[in-house]
Amino acid sequence: MYVCLCHGVTDTAIEAAIDDGAVSMKQITQELNVGSQCGKCCSCAKKVLNNKLMQIAEAQPAVA
């Protein structure tokens, strides 16, 4: 789904940026320009970021 219409950024592109190491909205904005124009996409982009980071954290084995 499109998250940022101003720059044509999808949730898949945001998730790919996270897979490549982005862990903050600042990094997502620098890489994909999300939220740098009208800003209406910021809340949705943050949800995608947080959901993906939670998935990554849950997939990590627990440290004993």
MODELLER restraints for C-alpha pairs under 7 A, 6 or more apart:
rsr = mdl.restraints
at = mdl.atoms
rsr.add(forms.Gaussian(group=physical.xy_distance, feature=features.Distance(at['CA:1:A'], at['CA:10:A']), mean=5.42, stdev=0.5))
rsr.add(forms.Gaussian(group=physical.xy_distance, feature=features.Distance(at['CA:1:A'], at['CA:11:A']), mean=5.84, stdev=0.5))
rsr.add(forms.Gaussian(group=physical.xy_distance, feature=features.Distance(at['CA:2:A'], at['CA:8:A']), mean=6.61, stdev=0.5))
rsr.add(forms.Gaussian(group=physical.xy_distance, feature=features.Distance(at['CA:2:A'], at['CA:9:A']), mean=5.83, stdev=0.5))
rsr.add(forms.Gaussian(group=physical.xy_distance, feature=features.Distance(at['CA:2:A'], at['CA:10:A']), mean=4.18, stdev=0.5))
rsr.add(forms.Gaussian(group=physical.xy_distance, feature=features.Distance(at['CA:2:A'], at['CA:11:A']), mean=6.33, stdev=0.5))
rsr.add(forms.Gaussian(group=physical.xy_distance, feature=features.Distance(at['CA:3:A'], at['CA:9:A']), mean=5.83, stdev=0.5))
rsr.add(forms.Gaussian(group=physical.xy_distance, feature=features.Distance(at['CA:3:A'], at['CA:10:A']), mean=5.16, stdev=0.5))
rsr.add(forms.Gaussian(group=physical.xy_distance, feature=features.Distance(at['CA:3:A'], at['CA:11:A']), mean=5.98, stdev=0.5))
rsr.add(forms.Gaussian(group=physical.xy_distance, feature=features.Distance(at['CA:3:A'], at['CA:41:A']), mean=5.83, stdev=0.5))
rsr.add(forms.Gaussian(group=physical.xy_distance, feature=features.Distance(at['CA:3:A'], at['CA:44:A']), mean=6.49, stdev=0.5))
rsr.add(forms.Gaussian(group=physical.xy_distance, feature=features.Distance(at['CA:3:A'], at['CA:45:A']), mean=6.41, stdev=0.5))
rsr.add(forms.Gaussian(group=physical.xy_distance, feature=features.Distance(at['CA:4:A'], at['CA:10:A']), mean=6.77, stdev=0.5))
rsr.add(forms.Gaussian(group=physical.xy_distance, feature=features.Distance(at['CA:4:A'], at['CA:34:A']), mean=6.04, stdev=0.5))
rsr.add(forms.Gaussian(group=physical.xy_distance, feature=features.Distance(at['CA:4:A'], at['CA:41:A']), mean=5.30, stdev=0.5))
rsr.add(forms.Gaussian(group=physical.xy_distance, feature=features.Distance(at['CA:6:A'], at['CA:37:A']), mean=6.85, stdev=0.5))
rsr.add(forms.Gaussian(group=physical.xy_distance, feature=features.Distance(at['CA:7:A'], at['CA:33:A']), mean=6.90, stdev=0.5))
rsr.add(forms.Gaussian(group=physical.xy_distance, feature=features.Distance(at['CA:11:A'], at['CA:48:A']), mean=6.57, stdev=0.5))
rsr.add(forms.Gaussian(group=physical.xy_distance, feature=features.Distance(at['CA:14:A'], at['CA:28:A']), mean=6.98, stdev=0.5))
rsr.add(forms.Gaussian(group=physical.xy_distance, feature=features.Distance(at['CA:15:A'], at['CA:52:A']), mean=6.61, stdev=0.5))
rsr.add(forms.Gaussian(group=physical.xy_distance, feature=features.Distance(at['CA:17:A'], at['CA:28:A']), mean=6.93, stdev=0.5))
rsr.add(forms.Gaussian(group=physical.xy_distance, feature=features.Distance(at['CA:22:A'], at['CA:28:A']), mean=6.25, stdev=0.5))
rsr.add(forms.Gaussian(group=physical.xy_distance, feature=features.Distance(at['CA:25:A'], at['CA:46:A']), mean=6.74, stdev=0.5))
rsr.add(forms.Gaussian(group=physical.xy_distance, feature=features.Distance(at['CA:28:A'], at['CA:34:A']), mean=6.60, stdev=0.5))
rsr.add(forms.Gaussian(group=physical.xy_distance, feature=features.Distance(at['CA:29:A'], at['CA:35:A']), mean=6.39, stdev=0.5))
rsr.add(forms.Gaussian(group=physical.xy_distance, feature=features.Distance(at['CA:29:A'], at['CA:36:A']), mean=6.72, stdev=0.5))
rsr.add(forms.Gaussian(group=physical.xy_distance, feature=features.Distance(at['CA:35:A'], at['CA:41:A']), mean=5.87, stdev=0.5))
rsr.add(forms.Gaussian(group=physical.xy_distance, feature=features.Distance(at['CA:35:A'], at['CA:42:A']), mean=5.33, stdev=0.5))
